[in-house]
Amino acid sequence: MPQHNSSSTDNPIDSLGLQGDLRRMADLEAPDRRRALGWLGALGGGALFGNGLAACGGGGDAATTSSTTSSSTTTATSANGEVCSVIPTETQGPYPGDGSNSANGSVVNALMLSGIVRSDIRTSVGSASGTAAGVPLTLRVRLVNVNAACATLEGWAIYLWHCTRDGKYSLYSSGVTSENYLRGVQPTDSSGTATFTTIFPGCYSGRMPHIHFEVYRSVTTATSADNKLLTSQMAFPTEVCEVVYDTASGYSASVNNLAQISFASDNVFSDGHDSQMLSITGDVGSGYVATITVGMSA
């Protein structure tokens, strides 16, 4: 599975410590390991965040007509002409809330919360009751198997999380540590699709707007990062972000942050993001619908 560069702003270095990162580097191929060592040296073991914001089997088409593989990507074509690609693995960032790291001295695992399996992730679950404000966003993530001609992966599970409109992550960021909104798990249906109701995320300093996600074999196994099969990120079209940030209330800090970053300078997406780009329709008044097809070598 191809691996993209890790972001200095969205890097587990900030929460897992040096030993954890050295263990992770041991699993990388030589070129990626050399890059990771370079990042550690440049970061001095940590990163700073600007502007006070958080730093953040299957069924379906059965016949294959073509399949190609290279050192960095794998693609396939289904019987009806759909082309799918394996999505790159990306850093989980410092705020996954999947049991793999800690906040304030305690392990954080939102996957064990009662009610975390839900479609609408705008409101916190359990003893928390906050609601994240922002422009409504319906997100549809479709899982397909590149090794089986883009066949849909039914009954799998997707855990996703992202920042608020002002760039904060629930459970971790100052002011929202007691909340767990903008996190949730959904199973994929017969079309391989998991649907979430959320908000359009803000843009914090140093990163292009994005959504983190992990893939699990089922909702039953989506209880710990130990069971995850994929970690990656979704990207937002710049022009849509500009409209939201310039128009909707609550996104004022994102205007300046977005103006200072680009896909070329983003440390996660700079080496390619075509397979991670969301397709978005809608408007600020009525909300947006975003879709993406995530290819896996299942």
C-alpha positions in Angstrom: 0.0 0.0 0.0 1.5 3.4 -0.9 2.6 5.7 1.9 2.5 9.5 1.8 4.6 11.9 3.7 3.6 12.7 7.3 2.8 16.2 8.4 4.8 18.0 11.0 1.6 19.6 12.2 -0.5 16.4 12.2 2.2 14.1 13.5 2.0 11.5 16.3 5.4 12.7 17.5 3.5 15.2 19.6 1.6 12.6 21.5 3.4 9.2 21.2 6.9 10.3 22.0 10.2 9.4 20.4 10.1 5.7 21.2 6.8 5.2 19.5 8.0 7.0 16.4 11.2 4.9 16.2 9.1 1.8 16.4 6.9 3.1 13.6 10.0 3.9 11.5 11.2 0.4 11.8 8.2 -0.7 9.8 8.8 1.8 7.0 10.7 1.0 3.7 14.2 2.4 3.5 13.3 5.6 1.6 10.4 6.5 3.9 12.5 5.7 6.9 15.2 8.1 5.8 12.6 10.8 5.3 11.1 10.1 8.7 14.5 10.4 10.4 15.0 13.7 8.6 11.7 15.0 10.0 12.5 14.0 13.5 15.8 15.8 13.3 14.2 18.9 11.9 11.4 18.9 14.4 13.5 18.2 17.4 10.9 15.7 18.6 7.9 18.0 18.4 6.0 20.7 16.4 4.5 24.1 17.2 1.0 25.2 16.1 0.2 28.7 15.1 -2.5 31.2 15.8 -3.6 29.4 19.0 -5.6 26.8 17.0 -5.2 23.0 17.5 -2.5 21.4 15.5 -3.7 19.4 14.7 -15.3 -9.9 1.6 -17.5 -7.7 -0.5 -19.8 -8.0 -3.5 -20.6 -5.9 -6.5 -18.9 -5.8 -9.9 -17.4 -9.2 -10.3 -15.4 -9.1 -13.5 -12.1 -7.3 -14.0 -11.1 -5.9 -17.4 -7.7 -4.6 -16.4 -5.3 -4.2 -13.5 -2.0 -2.3 -13.2 0.5 -2.1 -10.4 3.5 0.2 -9.8 5.8 0.9 -6.9 3.5 3.7 -5.6 -0.1 2.9 -6.6 -2.4 0.1 -7.6 -5.5 0.6 -9.8 -8.2 -1.7 -11.3 -11.1 -1.4 -13.7 -14.5 -3.0 -13.1 -16.7 -4.6 -15.7 -18.8 -1.4 -16.0 -15.7 0.7 -16.6 -15.2 2.1 -13.1 -11.5 2.8 -12.2 -10.5 2.5 -8.6 -7.1 3.1 -6.9 -5.6 2.1 -3.6 -5.7 5.2 -1.3 -2.4 6.1 0.3 -1.7 5.4 4.0 -1.3 8.6 6.0 -0.4 9.7 9.5 -3.2 9.4 12.0 -2.1 12.7 13.5 -1.8 13.4 17.2 -5.6 13.3 17.9 -7.0 9.9 16.7 -8.9 9.0 19.9 -8.6 5.4 19.0 -6.8 4.0 22.0 -3.3 4.5 20.6 -2.3 7.6 22.5 -3.0 9.7 25.6 -4.3 13.1 26.6 -3.7 14.6 30.0 -2.1 11.4 31.2 -4.9 9.1 30.2 -5.4 6.9 27.2 -8.1 8.3 24.9 -10.4 5.8 23.1 -13.6 7.2 21.7 -14.2 3.9 20.0 -15.2 2.4 23.4 -17.9 5.1 24.0 -21.5 4.0 24.1 -23.2 5.6 21.1 -20.0 6.1 19.0 -21.5 4.0 16.2 -23.7 6.7 14.7 -24.3 8.6 11.5 -24.8 12.1 12.9 -21.5 13.0 14.6 -22.2 16.6 15.3 -23.2 16.1 18.9 -21.2 14.4 21.7 -22.3 11.1 23.2 -22.2 9.6 26.7 -22.0 12.1 29.5 -21.0 14.9 27.1 -23.7 16.9 25.3 -22.1 19.6 23.3 -22.9 20.2 19.6 -20.3 21.3 17.0 -21.6 24.3 15.0 -20.9 24.8 11.4 -22.0 24.4 7.8 -23.8 21.1 7.4 -21.9 18.4 5.5 -23.1 15.0 4.4 -20.2 12.7 3.8 -20.5 9.4 1.9 -17.4 7.1 1.9 -17.5 4.1 -0.4 -15.1 1.2 0.2 -14.0 -0.9 -2.8 -11.6 -3.8 -3.2 -9.0 -3.0 -5.9 -7.9 -6.6 -5.9 -11.4 -7.7 -6.9 -12.2 -5.3 -9.8 -13.5 -2.5 -7.5 -16.0 -4.8 -5.8 -17.8 -3.1 -3.0 -16.8 -3.9 0.6 -20.1 -4.5 2.6 -20.1 -4.8 6.3 -16.8 -3.1 7.0 -16.5 -0.1 9.3 -15.1 3.4 9.0 -14.1 5.5 12.0 -13.5 9.2 11.1 -12.7 12.4 13.0 -11.9 16.0 12.1 -11.6 19.4 13.6 -14.3 22.0 14.5 -14.9 25.1 12.4 -12.3 26.9 14.5 -9.7 24.1 14.2 -10.0 22.2 17.4 -10.2 18.4 18.0 -12.6 17.1 20.6 -11.0 15.2 23.6 -7.7 16.9 23.0 -7.9 20.7 22.3 -8.2 23.3 24.9 -11.9 24.1 25.6 -13.3 20.9 24.0 -11.5 18.2 26.0 -14.8 17.1 27.6 -16.5 16.8 24.2 -16.3 13.8 21.8 -18.2 15.3 18.8 -17.0 15.1 15.2 -16.0 11.4 15.8 -18.0 8.4 14.8 -18.1 4.9 13.4 -20.4 3.7 10.6 -20.7 0.3 8.9 -20.7 0.1 5.1 -24.0 -0.9 3.4 -24.6 -3.1 0.4 -23.1 -0.5 -1.9 -20.0 -0.3 0.3 -21.0 3.1 1.6 -20.8 4.6 5.1 -22.7 7.9 5.5 -22.0 10.6 8.1 -23.7 13.9 8.9 -21.2 16.4 10.2 -20.0 19.9 9.6 -17.5 21.5 7.1 -14.2 21.5 9.0 -12.1 24.6 9.5 -8.6 25.2 8.3 -6.0 25.5 11.1 -2.5 26.8 10.7 -0.1 24.6 8.7 -2.6 22.1 7.1 -5.0 22.0 4.2 -8.6 21.2 5.4 -8.9 17.5 5.8 -10.7 14.6 7.5 -9.0 11.6 9.1 -10.3 8.1 8.9 -9.5 4.5 9.7 -11.0 1.4 8.2 -11.9 -1.8 10.2 -13.1 -5.2 9.0 -16.4 -4.7 11.0 -18.1 -2.6 13.6 -17.3 -5.3 16.1 -13.5 -4.9 15.6 -13.7 -1.1 15.5 -12.8 -0.9 19.2 -9.0 -0.2 19.1 -6.4 1.1 16.7 -4.8 -2.4 17.1 -7.4 -3.7 14.7 -7.4 -1.0 12.0 -6.6 -2.0 8.4 -6.0 1.4 7.0 -5.4 5.0 8.1 -5.7 7.9 5.6 -7.0 11.4 5.1 -9.5 13.1 2.8 -8.9 16.4 1.1 -11.2 19.3 0.3 -11.2 21.3 -3.0 -9.6 24.7 -2.3 -12.3 26.6 -4.2 -15.1 25.2 -2.1 -13.2 25.9 1.1 -12.7 29.5 0.1 -16.5 29.9 -0.5 -17.3 28.4 2.9 -14.7 30.3 4.9 -15.5 33.7 3.2 -19.3 33.3 3.6 -20.2 31.2 6.6 -20.1 32.5 10.2 -17.5 31.0 12.6 -14.8 30.3 10.0 -13.0 33.7 10.1 -9.7 32.3 11.3 -9.7 29.8 8.4 -9.6 32.5 5.8 -6.0 33.6 6.8 -4.9 30.0 7.5 -6.0 28.8 4.1 -4.3 31.7 2.3 -1.0 30.6 3.8 -1.1 26.9 2.8 -1.5 25.0 -0.4 -1.4 21.3 -1.5 2.1 21.9 -2.8 3.3 22.9 0.7 1.1 20.6 2.8 3.3 17.9 4.3 0.6 15.2 3.9 -0.9 16.0 0.5 2.1 17.5 -1.3 3.2 14.2 -2.8 -0.2 13.5 -4.4 -3.8 13.7 -3.4 -5.9 12.8 -6.4 -7.3 9.6 -4.8 -8.0 11.5 -1.6 -9.9 14.4 -3.0 -13.6 14.7 -2.1 -16.2 15.5 -4.7 -18.4 18.1 -3.3 -21.8 19.6 -4.3 -24.1 22.1 -2.5 -23.9 25.6 -1.0 -23.4 27.3 2.3 -27.1 27.9 2.8 -28.4 24.3 2.3 -25.2 22.5 3.2 -22.8 20.3 1.2 -22.6 16.7 0.1 -19.2 15.1 -0.2 -18.4 11.7 -1.7 -15.3 9.7 -2.1 -14.4 6.1 -3.2 -11.7 4.6 -1.1 -9.8 1.7 -2.7 -8.2 -1.0 -0.6 -6.2 -4.1 -1.3 -8.6 -6.3 0.6 
